[in-house]
Amino acid sequence: MPFVKVIKNKAYFKRYQVKFRRRREGKTDYYARKRLVVQDKNKYNTPKYRLIVRISNTDVCCQIAYARLEGDHIVAAAYSHELPRYGVSVGLTNYAAAYSTGLLLARRILHKFNLDKVYEGNTDINGEYYCVEDVDDGPGAFRCCLDVGLARTSTGAKVFAAMKGAVDGGLDIPHSDKRFPGYDNEEKSLDAEVHRKHIFGIHVADYMRSLQDEDEDAFKRQFSRFIKNGVGPDNIEAMYKKAHAAIRADPAHKPAPKKNVTKKRWNAKKIGLAARQEKIKQAKEEFLSQIEAQKE
């Protein structure tokens, strides 16, 4: 048998350094994070803001954050589960809901920094490319960069819906129109009408109509929540238009009311020192009285 050199010997393991915890868990792309959070030296301690978009099976989370040594500081956040307050009760993870969540975050953070009157954003939502411009006689636009995490940045992805909503809300986010739905890679142009349909949920309405014609049972099964909440293919666009207007009117966060829940105890309640001493005193007196009764 030929000689085989042992590679992973004691010296190897003594010098082995594990990767960062969030890399080991597969949660953070540090190659991208370094380029998103590292600030120029000549800008000193100026925060470098990021628009963080994370989409789960049940929610769309949008945050504005900046990095510090102790961790990221969240400046403002918006979630799609807040949309029922603005009239969107179903479909909280589709493209239109992601757009509305981005719009809510943009209006909320501009309201926080008193910039909502200066930067109204794009009020004529037609699906075309829009970029906010700094005003000459006032503060500059709030600038941040899109952080998509580990999501695939394919054409029509919902992370770009949240970004488009934030841009139309008045934030300055460097981007192009190449990843919006309706972009033709061969002609190098964006079909704004296709994009507008996705923003207002018209593509969902079209699918609802086609499924209802093809299979009534499948329609009732797949869109049961829509039917329960009285949302049909004819009023989806109006629902999102009202939601956009309501978001611009009042973007502030409203904390949920506290619920008075009486917790069930599984053990005895503490009675305190004084009550415990009184209990011992009564037990002693009772015991002594029993002894006296036995003597008699």
C-alpha positions as CSV (number, residue, x, y, z in Angstrom):
1,M,0.0,0.0,0.0
2,P,1.5,3.3,-1.0
3,F,2.2,6.1,1.5
4,V,-0.8,8.5,1.9
5,K,-0.1,11.9,3.4
6,V,-2.5,12.9,6.2
7,I,-3.8,16.3,5.3
8,K,-6.2,17.0,8.2
9,N,-3.8,16.5,11.0
10,K,-3.5,18.2,14.4
11,A,-1.9,21.3,13.0
12,Y,-4.7,21.6,10.5
13,F,-7.4,21.6,13.2
14,K,-5.5,23.9,15.5
15,R,-5.4,26.5,12.8
16,Y,-9.0,25.9,11.6
17,Q,-11.3,28.9,11.8
18,V,-15.0,28.5,11.5
19,K,-17.1,30.8,9.2
20,F,-19.4,33.5,10.7
21,R,-22.5,32.1,12.4
22,R,-25.0,33.5,10.0
23,R,-22.9,32.1,7.1
24,R,-22.9,28.7,8.7
25,E,-26.7,29.0,9.1
26,G,-27.0,30.0,5.4
27,K,-28.8,33.3,6.3
28,T,-26.4,36.1,5.3
29,D,-24.4,36.7,2.1
30,Y,-21.4,38.5,3.5
31,Y,-19.9,39.2,0.1
32,A,-23.0,41.4,-0.7
33,R,-23.4,42.7,2.9
34,K,-19.8,44.1,3.0
35,R,-20.6,46.2,-0.1
36,L,-23.9,47.3,1.2
37,V,-22.8,48.4,4.7
38,V,-19.2,49.7,4.4
39,Q,-19.2,53.5,4.3
40,D,-16.6,55.7,2.6
41,K,-13.9,56.9,4.9
42,N,-14.4,60.5,4.1
43,K,-18.1,60.3,5.2
44,Y,-17.0,59.3,8.7
45,N,-19.9,58.0,10.8
46,T,-22.7,58.9,8.3
47,P,-25.2,56.0,8.3
48,K,-25.5,54.1,5.0
49,Y,-29.1,53.2,4.8
50,R,-30.5,50.0,3.3
51,L,-34.0,49.0,2.2
52,I,-34.2,45.5,3.5
53,V,-36.9,43.4,1.8
54,R,-37.7,39.9,3.1
55,I,-40.7,37.8,1.8
56,S,-42.0,34.7,3.6
57,N,-45.0,32.5,2.9
58,T,-47.3,34.7,4.9
59,D,-45.8,38.2,5.1
60,V,-43.7,40.9,3.4
61,C,-41.3,42.7,5.6
62,C,-39.7,46.0,4.6
63,Q,-37.2,47.8,6.8
64,I,-34.8,50.8,6.6
65,A,-31.7,50.0,8.6
66,Y,-28.0,51.0,8.9
67,A,-25.1,49.0,10.3
68,R,-23.1,49.6,13.5
69,L,-20.6,47.4,15.2
70,E,-23.1,46.2,17.8
71,G,-25.6,45.3,15.0
72,D,-28.0,46.8,12.6
73,H,-30.2,49.7,13.7
74,I,-33.8,49.6,12.4
75,V,-35.0,53.1,11.6
76,A,-38.5,52.2,10.3
77,A,-40.3,49.1,9.3
78,A,-43.6,48.1,7.5
79,Y,-45.2,44.8,7.1
80,S,-47.9,43.5,4.8
81,H,-50.0,42.3,7.8
82,E,-50.6,46.0,8.4
83,L,-52.4,46.3,5.1
84,P,-55.9,45.2,6.4
85,R,-55.9,48.5,8.2
86,Y,-55.8,50.2,4.8
87,G,-58.5,48.0,3.2
88,V,-56.4,45.2,1.7
89,S,-57.6,42.1,3.6
90,V,-56.5,39.3,1.3
91,G,-53.5,38.4,-0.9
92,L,-51.0,39.9,1.5
93,T,-47.9,38.3,-0.2
94,N,-48.6,39.0,-3.9
95,Y,-46.9,41.6,-6.1
96,A,-49.5,44.3,-5.4
97,A,-49.2,43.8,-1.6
98,A,-45.4,44.0,-1.8
99,Y,-45.7,47.3,-3.7
100,S,-48.2,48.7,-1.1
101,T,-45.8,47.6,1.8
102,G,-42.9,49.5,0.1
103,L,-45.1,52.5,-0.3
104,L,-46.1,52.4,3.3
105,L,-42.5,52.2,4.5
106,A,-41.5,55.1,2.3
107,R,-44.3,57.4,3.5
108,R,-43.7,56.3,7.1
109,I,-40.0,57.2,7.2
110,L,-40.4,60.4,5.3
111,H,-43.1,61.4,7.8
112,K,-40.7,60.5,10.6
113,F,-38.0,62.9,9.2
114,N,-40.6,65.6,8.2
115,L,-39.9,65.1,4.5
116,D,-43.3,63.8,3.5
117,K,-44.5,67.3,2.4
118,V,-41.3,68.0,0.4
119,Y,-41.2,64.6,-1.4
120,E,-44.6,63.4,-2.4
121,G,-43.2,60.8,-4.8
122,N,-45.0,59.5,-7.8
123,T,-48.8,60.0,-7.5
124,D,-49.5,59.0,-11.1
125,I,-48.8,55.3,-10.9
126,N,-48.5,54.1,-14.5
127,G,-45.8,51.4,-14.2
128,E,-43.1,53.5,-15.9
129,Y,-39.6,54.2,-14.6
130,Y,-39.6,56.9,-11.9
131,C,-36.7,58.4,-9.9
132,V,-37.1,61.1,-7.3
133,E,-35.0,64.3,-7.7
134,D,-33.6,66.5,-5.0
135,V,-35.3,69.9,-4.5
136,D,-33.1,72.9,-5.0
137,D,-34.1,74.9,-1.9
138,G,-34.5,72.2,0.7
139,P,-33.1,68.9,2.1
140,G,-32.0,66.2,-0.3
141,A,-34.1,63.1,-0.9
142,F,-33.7,60.1,1.5
143,R,-31.3,57.8,-0.2
144,C,-30.9,54.1,0.5
145,C,-29.9,50.9,-1.4
146,L,-31.9,47.7,-1.9
147,D,-30.9,44.7,0.2
148,V,-32.6,41.5,-1.2
149,G,-30.7,39.1,1.0
150,L,-30.5,35.6,-0.5
151,A,-33.6,36.1,-2.8
152,R,-33.2,35.4,-6.5
153,T,-33.2,38.7,-8.4
154,S,-35.2,37.3,-11.4
155,T,-37.4,39.5,-13.6
156,G,-40.7,40.2,-12.0
157,A,-39.5,39.2,-8.5
158,K,-41.6,40.6,-5.6
159,V,-38.6,42.2,-3.9
160,F,-38.6,44.7,-6.8
161,A,-42.3,45.4,-6.2
162,A,-41.4,46.6,-2.7
163,M,-38.6,48.7,-4.1
164,K,-40.9,50.2,-6.7
165,G,-43.4,51.1,-4.0
166,A,-40.7,52.8,-1.9
167,V,-39.4,54.7,-5.0
168,D,-43.0,55.9,-5.8
169,G,-43.4,56.8,-2.2
170,G,-40.5,59.3,-2.4
171,L,-37.3,57.4,-1.6
172,D,-34.2,57.8,-3.7
173,I,-33.1,54.2,-4.5
174,P,-30.6,53.6,-7.4
175,H,-32.2,51.1,-9.8
176,S,-33.2,50.3,-13.4
177,D,-36.3,48.9,-15.0
178,K,-34.7,45.7,-16.2
179,R,-36.2,43.5,-13.4
180,F,-39.8,44.8,-13.5
181,P,-42.5,42.6,-15.0
182,G,-43.1,43.5,-18.6
183,Y,-39.4,44.1,-19.4
184,D,-38.4,42.6,-22.8
185,N,-34.8,41.5,-22.8
186,E,-34.6,41.3,-26.6
187,E,-36.1,44.7,-27.3
188,K,-34.5,46.3,-24.2
189,S,-37.7,48.0,-23.2
190,L,-40.3,48.0,-20.5
191,D,-44.0,47.4,-21.2
192,A,-45.3,49.8,-18.5
193,E,-48.9,48.6,-18.9
194,V,-47.9,45.0,-17.8
195,H,-46.1,46.5,-14.8
196,R,-49.1,48.7,-13.9
197,K,-51.4,45.6,-14.0
198,H,-49.1,43.9,-11.5
199,I,-49.0,46.9,-9.2
200,F,-52.8,47.1,-9.0
201,G,-53.4,43.3,-8.9
202,I,-55.1,43.2,-12.3
203,H,-53.1,40.1,-13.2
204,V,-54.7,38.3,-10.2
205,A,-58.1,39.5,-11.4
206,D,-57.5,38.1,-14.9
207,Y,-56.5,34.7,-13.4
208,M,-59.5,34.7,-11.2
209,R,-61.8,35.2,-14.2
210,S,-60.1,32.5,-16.3
211,L,-60.1,30.0,-13.4
212,Q,-63.8,30.7,-12.7
213,D,-64.7,30.0,-16.3
214,E,-62.5,26.8,-16.5
215,D,-63.2,25.2,-13.1
216,E,-65.7,26.6,-10.6
217,D,-64.6,24.2,-7.8
218,A,-61.0,25.1,-8.1
219,F,-61.8,28.8,-8.1
220,K,-63.8,28.5,-4.9
221,R,-61.0,26.4,-3.3
222,Q,-58.1,28.6,-4.3
223,F,-59.8,32.0,-3.8
224,S,-61.9,31.1,-0.7
225,R,-60.6,34.0,1.3
226,F,-61.3,36.5,-1.5
227,I,-64.9,35.2,-1.7
228,K,-65.3,35.3,2.1
229,N,-64.1,39.0,2.2
230,G,-66.2,40.0,-0.8
231,V,-63.2,40.7,-3.1
232,G,-63.9,39.9,-6.7
233,P,-62.0,40.4,-9.9
234,D,-63.9,43.6,-10.7
235,N,-63.0,45.5,-7.5
236,I,-59.4,44.5,-6.9
237,E,-58.0,47.5,-8.7
238,A,-60.3,49.9,-6.8
239,M,-59.2,48.2,-3.5
240,Y,-55.5,48.9,-4.1
241,K,-56.2,52.4,-5.3
242,K,-58.0,53.1,-2.0
243,A,-55.2,51.5,-0.1
244,H,-52.6,53.7,-1.7
245,A,-54.6,56.8,-0.9
246,A,-55.2,55.7,2.7
247,I,-51.4,55.0,3.1
248,R,-50.5,58.5,1.9
249,A,-53.1,60.0,4.2
250,D,-52.0,58.2,7.4
251,P,-48.8,56.2,7.2
252,A,-48.0,56.3,11.0
253,H,-47.7,53.0,12.9
254,K,-50.6,52.2,15.2
255,P,-49.7,49.8,18.0
256,A,-52.1,47.0,18.5
257,P,-54.4,47.3,21.6
258,K,-53.3,45.3,24.6
259,K,-55.4,42.3,25.4
260,N,-56.3,41.6,29.0
261,V,-55.6,38.0,29.3
262,T,-55.9,36.2,32.6
263,K,-53.2,33.6,32.8
264,K,-54.0,30.2,34.3
265,R,-51.8,29.3,37.2
266,W,-50.5,25.7,37.4
267,N,-48.9,26.2,40.9
268,A,-49.9,27.8,44.2
269,K,-49.8,31.5,44.5
270,K,-47.2,32.9,46.9
271,I,-48.8,34.2,50.1
272,G,-46.0,36.3,51.4
273,L,-43.9,36.3,54.6
274,A,-46.5,37.8,57.0
275,A,-49.2,35.4,55.9
276,R,-46.8,32.5,56.1
277,Q,-45.8,33.4,59.7
278,E,-49.5,33.7,60.7
279,K,-50.2,30.3,59.2
280,I,-47.4,28.8,61.2
281,K,-48.6,30.5,64.4
282,Q,-52.1,29.1,63.9
283,A,-50.8,25.6,63.3
284,K,-48.7,25.8,66.5
285,E,-51.7,27.0,68.5
286,E,-53.9,24.2,67.1
287,F,-51.2,21.6,67.8
288,L,-50.7,22.8,71.4
289,S,-54.5,22.8,72.0
290,Q,-54.7,19.2,70.8
291,I,-51.9,18.2,73.3
292,E,-53.7,20.0,76.1
293,A,-56.9,18.2,75.2
294,Q,-55.1,14.8,75.4
295,K,-53.7,15.6,78.9
296,E,-57.2,16.3,80.2
